Amino acid sequence: MRLLGALLLALGVLSMTRPASAQMYDPRYPVCMHVYGELVGERMDCVFTSLDQCQASAVGMPATCLVNPYYAPRSARPHRPER
């Protein structure tokens, strides 16, 4: 009986959880290409360093280039003064 109760409790907890969503935007790159269409599916490719680079890759595809709203440039190392 205890095993049945534990199983029902575990199933109840599992049914209340939501699946984790994958991050669509890679914060390492400033430009993303949104690819869409029935033949190629829909995806976000954030691997471009400029809009020109993205647009050159998007030629002939159902895609749009956009600025990555989650881009986080690497901070420069602070300069340590010499002694």
C-alpha positions in Angstrom: 0.0 0.0 0.0 2.9 2.4 0.8 4.5 1.6 -2.5 1.3 2.5 -4.3 1.0 5.8 -2.4 4.6 6.7 -3.2 4.1 5.9 -6.9 1.0 8.0 -7.0 2.8 10.9 -5.3 5.7 10.6 -7.7 3.4 10.6 -10.7 1.5 13.6 -9.4 4.8 15.6 -8.9 6.0 14.6 -12.4 2.7 15.7 -14.0 3.0 19.2 -12.5 6.5 19.9 -13.8 7.1 21.6 -17.1 9.8 20.6 -19.6 12.8 22.8 -19.7 13.1 25.1 -22.7 16.3 25.3 -24.6 17.8 28.7 -25.0 17.4 29.9 -28.6 20.0 32.7 -28.6 23.7 32.0 -28.1 25.0 35.0 -26.0 28.5 34.7 -27.6 27.5 36.0 -31.0 25.9 39.4 -31.8 23.9 38.3 -34.9 21.4 35.5 -35.4 19.7 34.1 -38.4 16.1 33.0 -38.0 15.4 30.2 -40.5 11.8 29.2 -41.2 9.8 27.2 -43.7 8.2 23.8 -44.1 11.2 22.2 -45.9 13.9 23.4 -43.6 12.0 23.7 -40.3 12.3 26.6 -37.9 15.4 27.4 -36.0 17.6 30.2 -34.7 21.3 30.1 -35.7 23.3 32.5 -33.6 26.8 32.0 -35.0 27.5 35.2 -36.9 29.7 38.1 -36.0 28.1 40.7 -38.4 24.9 41.3 -40.3 26.8 41.1 -43.6 28.1 37.6 -42.7 24.6 36.5 -41.8 23.0 37.9 -44.9 25.6 36.2 -47.1 24.7 32.9 -45.5 21.0 33.5 -45.8 21.0 33.9 -49.6 18.4 31.6 -51.2 16.9 30.4 -47.9 13.8 31.5 -46.1 15.6 33.3 -43.4 16.0 36.7 -41.7 19.0 38.1 -40.0 18.6 40.0 -36.7 20.6 41.4 -33.8 20.9 39.0 -30.9 19.0 40.6 -28.0 21.0 38.4 -25.5 24.5 39.1 -26.8 26.9 39.5 -23.9 30.3 40.7 -25.2 33.2 39.5 -23.2 34.6 42.1 -20.9 38.2 43.1 -21.4 40.6 42.1 -18.8 41.3 45.0 -16.5 44.7 46.6 -17.0 47.0 46.2 -14.1 49.4 49.1 -13.7 53.0 48.3 -13.6 54.9 48.9 -10.3 
